[in-house]
Amino acid sequence: MRAELPSRARCVIIGGGVGGTSIAYHLAELGWSDVLLLERSELTSGSTFHSAGLVGQLRGSVSLTRMMMDSVELYRALAGGEHDPGWIECGGIRLACTPERWEETRRQAGWAKTFGLPLELISAEEARERFPLMVADGVIGASWLPTDGYLDPSMLTYALADGARRGGCRILTHTRVTGIDVRDGAVRGVRTDRGEVECEVLVDAGGMYAAEIGRMAGVRVPLVPMAHEYLVTQPFRERGGGHLPTLRDPDHLIYFREEGGGLVMGGYERRSAPWALAGGDGLDAIPPDFNGRLLEEDWDRFEEIAVNARVRVPAMEDVRVTRLINGPEAFTPDGEFCLGESDVRGLFVATGFCAHGIAGAGGVGKAMAEWIVGGEPSLDLWRMDIRRFGAHYRSPRHTLARVREVYETYYDIKYPNHERAAGRPLRTPPAYDWHRAHGAAFGEKSGWERVNWYAANEAEGDEALRPRGWAGRHWSPAIGAEHRACREAAALFDETSFAKIEVSGAGAAELLERLCDNRVARDVGRITYTQMLNRRGGVECDFTVARLAADRFSIVTGTAFGRHDLAWIARHAGPDVRVEDVTSRWACAGLWGPRAREVLAAASTDDLSLGYMTLRDIAVGDVPVRALRVTYVGELGWELYCPMEYGAALWRTLWEAGRPYGLRAGGYRAIDSLRLEKGYRVWGADVTPDETPYEAGLGFCVKPDKDFVGRDALDGAAPARRLCCLVLADPRAVALGNEPVRAGGRVAGRVTSGGYGYTVERSIAYALLPAEHVVPGTPVAVEVFGEWIEGAVAAEPLFDPQGTRVRG
Ligand SMILES: Cc1cc2nc3c(=O)[nH]c(=O)nc-3n(C[C@H](O)[C@H](O)[C@H](O)COP(=O)(O)OP(=O)(O)OC[C@H]3O[C@@H](n4cnc5c(N)ncnc54)[C@H](O)[C@@H]3O)c2cc1C
């Protein structure tokens, strides 16, 4: 007998794959029993049933790795139950067959230390001893993680569903959601082929079908179903007592795990195969009856993988293949999960698992349940947050271009500062043609083309300053030349891509005072640097707020953070406040340096005596400009905003005016070096929702005498850990982020961001360290590609600690 469809549930989850059931399981753990999971077919009939089931933990970010570690902990705990998922903790090997891959492996081994993962570096021969089916030809070395493993994805799903049911969750299969009711921007319920259900919270855990489900509520979930293949061999060896570890050989694009006496072998094909798209525009159109089904075997596409597998494991030459599994799976444009609350209040998304959904499901379920119950994630999930996708990902075609690139380069080494190429250029600033004509090397952020440096400045730079190793890739001597121009004369930066938010209305001042840790509702024309905190006291937003009028404020934040920050503010706003993204309305030129005032005076007849952290409307040449006396580089100057259509004229005017004063155009890489010397933080790296302003060294912004969100979580006591500035003894050894930091004889923290300071002539790194190690002069060492580089904690900022240049 089919269970009856309830008319109401506090929370409805759509999707009975490993993602949906894990969220239900963890909601039950947190005491939410009024949860209904709806599955249009059988449990595990989407991507989950045909997964290869490998669970690897080491990833590129702390939060993601932590999630994978949470998964392993859960999978261990589920063993022995009624639905034992068959967790085999056989360990995992990852081979390195090129010098660059070996460097990557050593770098990862460094991260692993800071994540608490017991990863070891082993020789080619040791790898072969652990996985005797492989030949060690061409292998330089490998990493070994004893806690990796594999399991049965379907059994895992049943185990999670069972746990959820025990906690009160109802699970209805053969119940298809056909519509989502949204009223006043919030989710109200779902329509199904069996009736309607009201709910407060809805979770779209629809795997590759999640985009289609999102469309029912007008929510764009940017993902593409991609075909992914692996083969299963017949048994061909005696198993004996032990288990073979999993084996990844990224240089050959392949992975293996044992399957009884045989092997499972898959890989990332160089030729990707998006599946079930309507026409050529990339919009997914999965057949309504696609459940419990696979795609046709595609041996042509798999050929390179199969050949490579025989090179590494010669036994593959002779074994019989039982089947080639070809199944579709949801991929996102940057290869990271897509999680969190959408623009529709109460509608959460948990999808886009990019072929590591089994490895991630335990951690994802935990994080999502905490997010739903607590109203905020319990750890920094920004890199996986659905709000990282700007409006340009509304385009299925653009999404598809990026997804293909990500899939086809999945196993390639990801060098820091590497720029993706697909779907560019898209958003261009008004002075784009000028930049191109002057040899700009562009990077991309949130769809914007942004100048990293200009080739035209290379001749003025010093090639001898090129950092060693990876930091010396995607580098140019122009960066140093642009940096020095800014410190010695003046530099002009195109900052049009900055995200800009306007908050207005009768309740605007009160709202911002309630959200900001600093006092921002000050005199009209004043600018304040502030943070907004979450309830844990962590820094949720970090930006400047300018008061334009009694009831109008302008916020400028990082290019990639606009949607995130806007959503944070909007979600706390009442009907008397309007929160608007005005990014596309304003172009921006940053003009800084000791001669910046002379440059601006040459182009403007206005009084330029406005003080630090104030704003004024002026004219620059023929262009109406809002001049903000702020800086992110530590020099006298302005951010000069004008309506977008004047942007090219503003740039030209400033450029012409500045030439007699040694003005140089500069890019974002010079800005990064300048800001490091001044100790200005980058949100998402140096400061995240996991650190309080005190830990981040931003306590000077906090006004504890006023009431604001997160204040109660701030402990007046000195923080147990602090972000601090390190300088390394070897200026050519440059940290790129996540490197372990040794202090007091042990690994005590990790680098949050690093780079070279061309004025102080030091390699600089920021790191969060326990309080006992933050005193200037404390000796530290940073592991850069396996080599411990000595250094010390330094008093910050390294450049102009009195701020005299800024106040000019
Ligand atoms: C060939 C292959 C190999 C893989 N190997 C690995 C691996 O080794 N390790 C690893 O970690 N990951 C692997 N993956 C990835 C992993 O399988 C997926 O990430 C994971 O299964 C996705 O789970 P999910 O719950 O998000 O989606 P799904 O399992 O697809 O579940 C979504 C569910 O939503 C249901 N649904 C959709 N629309 C509706 C609706 N309107 N109403 C009700 N229900 C609806 C669907 O029927 C489906 O059951 C592999 C994937 C593939 C394709």
The ligand as a MOL file (V3000), in Angstrom:
LIG
                    3D

  0  0  0     0  0            999 V3000
M  V30 BEGIN CTAB
M  V30 COUNTS 53 58 0 0 0
M  V30 BEGIN ATOM
M  V30 1 C 29.6790 6.9360 -13.9390 0
M  V30 2 C 29.7610 7.6660 -12.6480 0
M  V30 3 C 30.7150 7.3100 -11.7050 0
M  V30 4 C 30.7980 7.9870 -10.4930 0
M  V30 5 N 31.7390 7.6310 -9.5890 0
M  V30 6 C 31.8520 8.2930 -8.4040 0
M  V30 7 C 32.8130 7.9260 -7.4480 0
M  V30 8 O 33.5940 7.0130 -7.6390 0
M  V30 9 N 32.8680 8.6240 -6.2690 0
M  V30 10 C 32.0350 9.6630 -6.0200 0
M  V30 11 O 32.1370 10.2740 -4.9640 0
M  V30 12 N 31.0890 10.0230 -6.9150 0
M  V30 13 C 30.9750 9.3500 -8.0950 0
M  V30 14 N 30.0130 9.7230 -9.0040 0
M  V30 15 C 29.1190 10.8150 -8.6740 0
M  V30 16 C 27.9650 10.4090 -7.7940 0
M  V30 17 O 27.3780 9.2490 -8.2840 0
M  V30 18 C 26.9540 11.5370 -7.7490 0
M  V30 19 O 27.6070 12.7310 -7.3970 0
M  V30 20 C 25.8360 11.3190 -6.7690 0
M  V30 21 O 25.2960 10.0560 -6.9140 0
M  V30 22 C 24.7510 12.3580 -6.9860 0
M  V30 23 O 23.7600 12.1740 -6.0310 0
M  V30 24 P 22.4730 13.0960 -5.9740 0
M  V30 25 O 21.7060 12.6680 -4.8010 0
M  V30 26 O 22.8770 14.5070 -6.0740 0
M  V30 27 O 21.7080 12.8210 -7.3360 0
M  V30 28 P 20.8370 11.5980 -7.8090 0
M  V30 29 O 21.3780 10.3130 -7.3320 0
M  V30 30 O 20.6840 11.7360 -9.2750 0
M  V30 31 O 19.4660 11.8170 -7.0940 0
M  V30 32 C 18.5380 12.7870 -7.5040 0
M  V30 33 C 17.1620 12.1860 -7.4070 0
M  V30 34 O 16.1890 13.1910 -7.6120 0
M  V30 35 C 15.0660 12.5760 -8.1800 0
M  V30 36 N 14.2060 13.5970 -8.8000 0
M  V30 37 C 14.5140 14.3630 -9.8700 0
M  V30 38 N 13.4930 15.1520 -10.1830 0
M  V30 39 C 12.5060 14.8800 -9.2970 0
M  V30 40 C 11.1860 15.4020 -9.1230 0
M  V30 41 N 10.6990 16.3340 -9.9340 0
M  V30 42 N 10.4420 14.9240 -8.1010 0
M  V30 43 C 10.9380 13.9600 -7.2640 0
M  V30 44 N 12.1880 13.4500 -7.4150 0
M  V30 45 C 12.9580 13.9050 -8.4120 0
M  V30 46 C 15.6670 11.6440 -9.1820 0
M  V30 47 O 14.7770 10.6240 -9.5620 0
M  V30 48 C 16.8960 11.1320 -8.4430 0
M  V30 49 O 16.6660 9.9020 -7.8100 0
M  V30 50 C 29.9130 9.0440 -10.2270 0
M  V30 51 C 28.9580 9.4130 -11.1670 0
M  V30 52 C 28.8830 8.7450 -12.3750 0
M  V30 53 C 27.8700 9.1640 -13.3720 0
M  V30 END ATOM
M  V30 BEGIN BOND
M  V30 1 1 1 2
M  V30 2 1 2 3
M  V30 3 2 2 52
M  V30 4 2 3 4
M  V30 5 1 4 5
M  V30 6 1 4 50
M  V30 7 2 5 6
M  V30 8 1 6 7
M  V30 9 1 6 13
M  V30 10 2 7 8
M  V30 11 1 7 9
M  V30 12 1 9 10
M  V30 13 2 10 11
M  V30 14 1 10 12
M  V30 15 2 12 13
M  V30 16 1 13 14
M  V30 17 1 14 15
M  V30 18 1 14 50
M  V30 19 1 15 16
M  V30 20 1 16 17
M  V30 21 1 16 18
M  V30 22 1 18 19
M  V30 23 1 18 20
M  V30 24 1 20 21
M  V30 25 1 20 22
M  V30 26 1 22 23
M  V30 27 1 23 24
M  V30 28 2 24 25
M  V30 29 1 24 26
M  V30 30 1 24 27
M  V30 31 1 27 28
M  V30 32 2 28 29
M  V30 33 1 28 30
M  V30 34 1 28 31
M  V30 35 1 31 32
M  V30 36 1 32 33
M  V30 37 1 33 34
M  V30 38 1 33 48
M  V30 39 1 34 35
M  V30 40 1 35 36
M  V30 41 1 35 46
M  V30 42 1 36 37
M  V30 43 1 36 45
M  V30 44 2 37 38
M  V30 45 1 38 39
M  V30 46 1 39 40
M  V30 47 2 39 45
M  V30 48 1 40 41
M  V30 49 2 40 42
M  V30 50 1 42 43
M  V30 51 2 43 44
M  V30 52 1 44 45
M  V30 53 1 46 47
M  V30 54 1 46 48
M  V30 55 1 48 49
M  V30 56 2 50 51
M  V30 57 1 51 52
M  V30 58 1 52 53
M  V30 END BOND
M  V30 END CTAB
M  END
